[in-house]
């Protein structure tokens, strides 16, 4: 099957933008007289990446961060989805708990990181907890909003056929809210990386956030760029893993309808 010419043109322009960006990064700082400790050229960042890979266990630290991201994302998403569906099914329960959820949502999530470190020490658990807290709300809000916007005619139709409350949920409400759920998961996949890094910055002795603090203390700007690039790769992988799962689960929906969920 031949590729769409429009897609090929878009990909070519996107690649050209990348090439221009990399060329400017390589030669721009020198031409503008920017010191290397402020903005090192691309070649130095690449060389520093090779050094860190061999001597600073870059892959091991990236693996720790990736593991924390996956655990925080999975637990936070499950918790957000379960509570979102529970509140959507029972408006009375939602009315009782919504003020407290609103207060927790308004509170800056990163401010909890030092508290979690004080409670749990310099382990993986504070980073995972911060990720859970940040991931929780996008999933909760998307699921709850979809439950509120549910077509009640479909629910009434199911009840007219003597469907139980659980059958109404499994056959009507849950399938209808899946696009919104995956929309929240896409947002949460990137926020999980932010949550983990914040936890590692505050109180970490391993992971990419710890490496950021370590190289910042050394004034090694090139190494900081390497760590940022590694974090970006983890975020991209997490995001597209959710997109792939969404395509498999919601294969029966047009792509535009999936993205609008």
C-alpha positions as CSV (number, residue, x, y, z in Angstrom):
1,X,0.0,0.0,0.0
2,X,1.5,3.3,-1.1
3,X,2.1,6.1,1.4
4,X,0.0,9.2,1.4
5,X,1.9,12.0,-0.5
6,X,0.6,14.5,2.0
7,X,2.0,12.5,4.9
8,X,5.4,12.2,3.2
9,X,5.5,16.0,2.6
10,X,4.7,16.6,6.3
11,X,7.3,14.1,7.4
12,X,9.9,15.7,5.1
13,X,9.2,19.2,6.5
14,X,9.3,17.9,10.1
15,X,12.7,16.3,9.4
16,X,13.9,19.5,7.8
17,X,13.0,21.5,10.9
18,X,14.9,19.0,13.0
19,X,18.0,19.3,10.8
20,X,17.9,23.1,11.0
21,X,17.5,23.0,14.7
22,X,20.4,20.7,15.2
23,X,22.6,22.8,12.9
24,X,21.7,25.9,14.7
25,X,22.5,24.2,18.0
26,X,25.9,23.1,16.8
27,X,27.1,26.4,15.2
28,X,24.8,29.0,16.8
29,X,26.4,29.3,20.2
30,X,29.9,29.8,18.7
31,X,28.8,32.4,16.2
32,X,26.9,34.3,18.9
33,X,29.7,34.1,21.3
34,X,27.7,32.2,23.9
35,X,30.0,30.4,26.5
36,X,29.9,26.6,26.5
37,X,28.9,26.6,30.2
38,X,25.7,28.4,29.2
39,X,24.9,26.6,26.0
40,X,27.3,23.9,24.8
41,X,27.3,22.9,21.1
42,X,25.6,19.7,20.0
43,X,28.9,17.9,19.5
44,X,29.9,18.4,23.1
45,X,26.5,17.2,24.3
46,X,26.9,14.1,22.2
47,X,30.4,13.5,23.5
48,X,29.2,14.0,27.1
49,X,26.4,11.5,26.5
50,X,29.0,8.9,25.5
51,X,31.0,9.6,28.6
52,X,28.0,9.4,30.9
53,X,26.9,6.2,29.3
54,X,30.2,4.5,30.1
55,X,31.1,6.0,33.5
56,X,28.0,7.3,35.2
57,X,25.6,4.4,34.6
58,X,23.2,6.5,32.6
59,X,21.1,3.5,31.5
60,X,20.7,2.2,35.1
61,X,19.5,5.6,36.3
62,X,17.2,5.9,33.3
63,X,15.8,2.4,34.1
64,X,15.1,3.5,37.7
65,X,13.2,6.6,36.6
66,X,11.3,4.6,33.9
67,X,10.2,2.0,36.5
68,X,9.0,4.7,38.9
69,X,7.1,6.4,36.0
70,X,5.4,3.1,35.0
71,X,4.4,2.2,38.6
72,X,3.2,5.8,39.3
73,X,1.3,6.0,36.1
74,X,-0.5,2.6,36.5
75,X,-1.4,3.1,40.1
76,X,-2.5,6.8,39.6
77,X,-4.5,5.9,36.6
78,X,-6.3,3.0,38.2
79,X,-7.1,5.1,41.3
80,X,-8.3,8.0,39.2
81,X,-10.5,5.8,37.0
82,X,-12.0,3.9,39.9
83,X,-12.9,7.0,41.9
84,X,-14.1,8.8,38.7
85,X,-16.5,5.9,37.9
86,X,-17.6,5.6,41.5
87,X,-18.4,9.3,41.7
88,X,-20.1,9.3,38.3
89,X,-22.4,6.3,39.3
90,X,-23.4,7.9,42.6
91,X,-24.1,11.7,42.4
92,X,-24.7,11.7,46.2
93,X,-21.2,10.3,46.8
94,X,-19.8,12.9,44.4
95,X,-21.5,15.7,46.3
96,X,-20.0,14.5,49.6
97,X,-16.4,14.1,48.4
98,X,-16.1,16.7,45.7
99,X,-15.1,19.6,48.0
100,X,-12.2,17.5,49.4
101,X,-11.1,16.4,45.9
102,X,-11.3,20.0,44.8
103,X,-9.1,21.1,47.6
104,X,-6.6,18.4,46.9
105,X,-6.6,19.3,43.2
106,X,-6.0,23.0,43.9
107,X,-3.1,22.2,46.3
108,X,0.3,22.2,44.4
109,X,1.2,18.6,44.0
110,X,5.0,19.2,43.9
111,X,4.7,20.7,47.4
112,X,4.0,17.2,48.7
113,X,7.3,15.8,47.6
114,X,9.3,17.0,50.6
115,X,6.6,15.7,52.9
116,X,6.7,12.3,51.2
117,X,10.5,12.2,51.5
118,X,10.3,13.0,55.2
119,X,7.8,10.2,55.7
120,X,9.4,7.5,53.5
121,X,13.0,8.5,53.2
122,X,15.3,8.4,50.2
123,X,13.6,5.5,48.5
124,X,11.5,5.0,45.4
125,X,8.2,5.4,47.2
126,X,8.2,9.2,47.5
127,X,8.7,9.6,43.8
128,X,6.0,7.1,43.0
129,X,3.6,8.8,45.4
130,X,4.2,12.2,43.7
131,X,3.6,10.6,40.3
132,X,0.4,9.0,41.6
133,X,-0.9,12.3,42.9
134,X,-0.2,14.1,39.7
135,X,-1.5,11.4,37.4
136,X,-4.7,10.9,39.5
137,X,-6.6,14.1,38.7
138,X,-6.5,14.2,34.8
139,X,-7.9,10.7,34.7
140,X,-10.4,11.4,37.4
141,X,-11.7,14.6,35.8
142,X,-11.9,13.1,32.3
143,X,-13.8,10.0,33.5
144,X,-16.1,12.0,35.7
145,X,-16.9,14.6,33.0
146,X,-17.7,11.8,30.6
147,X,-20.0,10.2,33.1
148,X,-21.8,13.5,33.7
149,X,-22.3,14.0,29.9
150,X,-23.7,10.5,29.5
151,X,-26.7,10.1,27.2
152,X,-29.5,9.2,29.6
153,X,-31.7,8.0,26.8
154,X,-29.3,5.0,26.4
155,X,-29.4,4.3,30.1
156,X,-33.2,4.4,30.2
157,X,-33.3,2.2,27.2
158,X,-31.1,-0.4,28.9
159,X,-33.2,-0.2,32.0
160,X,-36.4,-0.7,30.0
161,X,-34.9,-4.1,29.1
162,X,-34.5,-4.9,32.9
163,X,-30.8,-4.4,32.9
164,X,-29.2,-4.3,36.4
165,X,-27.1,-1.4,37.6
166,X,-23.9,-3.3,36.9
167,X,-25.1,-4.3,33.4
168,X,-25.9,-0.6,32.6
169,X,-22.4,0.3,33.7
170,X,-20.6,-2.4,31.8
171,X,-22.6,-2.3,28.6
172,X,-23.4,1.5,28.4
173,X,-21.5,3.8,30.7
174,X,-18.1,2.2,30.6
175,X,-17.7,1.7,26.8
176,X,-19.1,5.2,26.2
177,X,-16.5,6.8,28.5
178,X,-13.5,5.0,27.1
179,X,-12.4,7.7,24.7
180,X,-12.4,10.3,27.5
181,X,-10.5,7.8,29.7
182,X,-7.8,7.4,27.2
183,X,-7.6,11.2,26.7
184,X,-6.9,11.5,30.4
185,X,-4.3,8.7,30.2
186,X,-2.4,10.5,27.4
187,X,-2.1,13.6,29.6
188,X,-1.2,11.5,32.6
189,X,1.6,9.6,30.8
190,X,3.6,12.8,30.4
191,X,2.7,14.1,33.9
192,X,4.0,10.9,35.5
193,X,7.5,11.8,34.2
194,X,7.2,15.2,35.8
195,X,6.0,13.8,39.1
196,X,8.9,11.3,39.3
197,X,11.5,13.9,38.4
198,X,10.2,16.3,41.0
199,X,10.5,13.6,43.7
200,X,14.0,12.7,42.6
201,X,15.0,16.4,42.6
202,X,13.8,16.9,46.1
203,X,15.2,13.7,47.7
204,X,16.8,11.2,45.4
205,X,19.9,9.2,45.4
206,X,19.3,7.5,42.1
207,X,17.4,8.2,38.9
208,X,17.7,10.9,36.3
209,X,16.4,13.6,38.6
210,X,19.3,12.8,40.9
211,X,21.7,13.0,38.0
212,X,20.3,16.4,37.1
213,X,21.1,17.7,40.6
214,X,24.5,16.0,40.5
215,X,25.6,17.6,37.2
216,X,24.0,20.9,38.1
217,X,26.3,21.0,41.2
218,X,29.3,20.3,38.9
219,X,28.3,23.1,36.5
220,X,28.2,20.5,33.7
221,X,25.7,22.0,31.3
222,X,26.3,19.4,28.6
223,X,25.5,16.6,31.0
224,X,22.3,18.3,32.1
225,X,21.2,18.4,28.4
226,X,21.9,14.7,28.1
227,X,19.7,13.9,31.2
228,X,16.9,16.2,29.8
229,X,17.1,14.3,26.5
230,X,16.8,11.0,28.3
231,X,13.8,12.2,30.3
232,X,12.2,13.3,27.0
233,X,12.7,9.9,25.5
234,X,11.0,8.3,28.5
235,X,8.1,10.7,28.2
236,X,7.7,10.0,24.5
237,X,7.7,6.3,25.0
238,X,5.1,6.5,27.7
239,X,2.9,8.7,25.6
240,X,3.0,6.6,22.5
241,X,2.5,3.4,24.6
242,X,-0.9,4.9,25.6
243,X,-1.7,5.9,22.1
244,X,-0.9,2.4,20.8
245,X,-3.2,0.9,23.6
246,X,-5.9,3.3,22.6
247,X,-5.8,2.3,19.0
248,X,-6.0,-1.3,19.9
249,X,-8.9,-0.8,22.4
250,X,-10.8,1.8,20.4
251,X,-10.1,0.4,16.9
252,X,-13.8,0.7,16.0
253,X,-13.8,4.5,16.3
254,X,-12.5,7.0,13.7
255,X,-9.1,8.5,14.7
256,X,-10.7,12.0,15.0
257,X,-13.3,10.7,17.4
258,X,-10.7,9.0,19.5
259,X,-8.5,12.1,19.8
260,X,-11.5,14.3,20.7
261,X,-12.5,12.0,23.6
